[in-house]
Amino acid sequence: MDSILHYLLLVRLCAVGGLVFGLAIMDTVFRVTVPWFPVSMILVALGVLTAAAWWMSSRQGKLTQKGYMWQLSADVVALTGIVYFTGSAFNPLISLFLLPIAFSAAALPMFGTVLLAGLSVLCYTGLMFVPVPHQHAMEGVIDLHIWGMWYGFLLTAFCVAMFVAGLARDARRRDAELLRLREQALEAERYAALGTLAAATAHELGTPLATISVLTGELAVAVLDPETRCQIGKLSEQVKRCKSILQAMASDAGALQAESGAAVRLDSYLDQVIDRWRGNNPALALKYQKSGSDPAPQLVVDRGITQAITHIMDNAAQAAQTAVCVVCEWTPDLLKVRVRDDGCGIPQEVAARLGREPVSTKEDGLGIGVMLSKSILERFGGSLDLIDTEKRGTVAVIHLPLRALRVS
């Protein structure tokens, strides 16, 4: 619901409750006869209007300026009727006419505010010339007026303060959201620059890698020592892997594309990621567990998500001493991946910057893996948290909503 209408209806309920309480005090304490029947009819009509406005706004989402004008005009008319039946212009609660004017100044343009102020002034002036429908006894009228003016001021101040405080809170929340969006825009520019750099790097490294590939092929033919030929074969495999990575970088150029057009079950996808990672890190022990709803949801998985998970596992492998533990849990709407290593942990000065800017504890590291992984996950509504355990190692926790990826 629109926040301004929400505050308007809430303040209306407070004002109506305050009016009923004030009239009850007039009736019981000051012995002033209150015509409850017409007053109750007006309050019931105002309650029906409030319920209808709440229901319509919950369906439409936002009220138009014309709708605000009608709501505030109804408040003025209802207040005029209540004041007319309870003392007319002599009613000290007549100061409540200021409330609709204050709300119109916050919700309507200048023209609408002037119209509503004119309607309030017209109704107030009319009450000064119409006869009082119920001539009350004059005993205690001075005390009644003084206490009534005090109560009217109290009620008006409370309602205006509540309305203005709500608007100020919304304004602060909106400013914080704008600041967050501005930071995201700056990060997007940085990642776009990284994508351009990746494409240029792939182009520049293509020629030397092709030369290395040719030379390793010639060395494999020329060398007769079996051990040396085995090492050259491993070198050739790594060169091919580098070339495939660069080809992917050149084709993506920072864009996130789907692995394939076909859907895959989440448990099968996780097995594929783990198997591929195991093939690239055969010397490191890996403990892998998975659990979740059965059957697992069908997804069209983005390549960027695969890269993000793989980057986190690669970092864990480089930090681990003996093993990496990966635990995957899922529900129909959420995937949670915990990656833990048994290394020395993250230094405190590095942990404060990790994921926000390029920083690395490795001598040959670029420091952008965690930052890119976090950015990719956040694009899909996910998150990445790094926890330095007290005993040993670091835990990376990935939360990924599945609604955008799930096949309906």
Phi, psi and omega in degrees: 000149177299133186295323182295317177295322178301312179293322180299312181292323179294316179293326177299317178297319178295318180294318179296316177299319177295322178296314180299317179297316179296318179294324177295322176295318177301320184285321186267320185272310184268000176057038176261122183292123180254126176286088189292331184295304179295326179295319179295322178298319179294317180294321178296316179299320179293323177295319177296319178297320179296314179297319179294319179294321178297315182294315180294321181291324179293334178273319184271336177091327183207142180264142179283167178296326176295322177296319175300318182299317180293320179297313180292324176296321177297323177298317180297315181295317180295319178295322177299317180295317180295315180296322180299316183280352182237036174121358178055224185292346178277354180288122182292343179282007181294344178294348178293349175299342179289335184297308179300326179294318179296320180291321180295327179295332180271333188250341187241157172291175185302320182297316179294322178296318179297318179297315182291322176297320177297321178295319179296315179297319180297316180294318179298315180296320179297324179295337180282344184248349179270148180291149179289124185291334181230108182278109183273160174295149187271357180297129176072014183294329178293312178299318179300317182293319181295311179294325178293319176298320178297315182293320177298319176296317181299313181294318180296315181297319180296314183293317179295317180297319180295319181292313181293322179296321178296318178295321179295322178296319177296321179295319178295320179295321179292321178296319178295322178293320177297320178296319178296318179294325178294319177296321177296322178295320178295320177296321179298320177296320180295319181288329175296321177295322177295323177297318177296319179296322179297317179296318179294321179296317178301321180292317184290325184275350182300315183294309179297327178292322177296321177296315179298320180298317179296315182295320178294325176296318179292322179293324179297329179280322186282328185278136181258339182293123183299320182295317179294320179295325177296317178294321177295324177297318177296322178297319179296322178295319179293325176296318177298321178296319177299318180295321179293323177295317180293323177297320177295320178298318181292323182285322181282313182052043177090352180275154179254117183240158182287149178297319178198167180281347184271149177282152179222144177291144185300318181294323177293320178299315179297320177299319179296317179297316181294316180297318179296320180291321177299322179296329179273346180227064186290338186276350186256135178288137181231126174256118187236127177228147178215146178199153180167188182296144180237124004283154177293147181295149176273130184231155162251101192273136179280143180299326180298324178295318177300317179296320181296313179296318181295319178300317181296318179292323177297317178298320178296321180295321180288333180270340185287154175261320181231326188204160173236136180246127179238123179239121181246127177229143181214156168238176177301341185242352187212138173247131177238125180237125177248121180244119184234137175245167179248037180275203184270358180088181183254129175301146186299322181290333178278322183299326181292337182254347186294131180090344180257332181209162179296116178209141183213147174265356180266145182296324183257014183273149177271338177078019182249355184297309181294321181297315179292319179298315180297319179296317180298315180296321180292331177296332179259016179082010182265189181209160177226122178239134178251124184240121177272110184288153181289326184281297185195138173085186183229145177244124174256124183247121179253126171246125183226112174295144186254358186297319182289338183259342187286142176275119183281000000 
